[in-house]
């Protein structure tokens, strides 16, 4: 009987070994193209998350009132969930969209990649998928460094490890990133705190408008196909806010929020979700995240309006840049659409790792990859969704058209790498000039 049981256990172990799943996907190597595509197929068929609309409030806005704040200030503006009254039930509900809606082009590209056996006609998409596959095949060596996040005590350490061993590894050239030079503390050279001996790239991450929101992001990624920083066009750049979370109550809520706040099955058209449960678990200063999302989208919108060839790009252009807040174990998105005056934010944090905090979740890797390549995969909402979301942020109405125009004109990216020895001041009185 004992021999039979042992044989049966071995038989089930073999079945588990050959069954493709997110769990065993961490063990794939360079010849597992089929398993890689099966992982992507499971992602598009099973994984999605929700982003709900937020409404923006200023304490009061007079004609001459100064309304600008840095990302870290919270004295004037606040961001609450947008609620509306259902005309049928008279109940207060939330309004939002699914990730497969805001990244519709990304889901379509993944389906095409699967259908065509990994072959893509678009050269930019081929480069993006090659970066994703390369990281997935080498993820185990980076997971060893990421596991040390639990033992790091400073946000500088978390920002360095997450940027170097996760986010930048999804780029065509992993060196095309830089962490805010504020974290250097005046040092001329800083190495990864995980102990791998690799230097960390630092620079200025200043963005925004002094007429509204401005400040420094924690990390900037450039998904360029060239291994250099010569591009002055940053509309494809990815912006991250990186924080460390150690609170045990936060970990408990993060682990069990799917049970406490289950997502409802929405039957409404085009991915609109009016009954999504909002999690109370916060991974960062959400005011900072929302301000950054608004600031970088206005920067992109300004570049678009100043581009003489913009009419040729209308089919794929979306004047919005998703921003991601990420910690040592979770992440969350926010994005502002200037033309629609709509601010969307994740209804709950998404987990980076499995239940044991040892291995990256494949769904998390693809989520971050879609966000990094937002210039390829972020999607213009359908007219039906756009009509529902239009004006829900209420920012343009509060500021007025003249102020909004001033904000757009004064919005800039000042992303500059390699400033370790002479980091920019973080003084809030900084002014921009055209």
Secondary structure, DSSP 4 states (H G I P E B T S, - for coil): -HHHHHHHHHHHHHHHHHS--TTGGGG--TT-HHHHHHHHHHHHHH---EEEEEEEEES---TT----EETT--SSEEEEE-EEE-TTT--EEE-EEEHHHHTHHHHHHHHHHHHTTT--S-HHHHHHHHHHHHHHHHHHHHHHHHGGGGG--SHHHHHHHHIIIIIGGGSSSTT-EEEEGGGGTT-S--B-TTTT-PBPPEEEEEEE-TTSEEEE-SEEE---SSSSS-----TT-EEEEE-----HHHHHHHHHHHHHSPPP---SGGG-BSSPPPP---SS-HHHHHHHHHHHHHHHHHHHHT-TTGGGGTTT--S---EEEE-SSEEEEEEEETTTTEEEEESS-EESB-TTSSSB-HHHHHHHHHHHTHHHH--PPPHHHHHHHTTTT-HHHHH-HHHHHHHHHT-EEEEEE--GGGPPP--TT-----
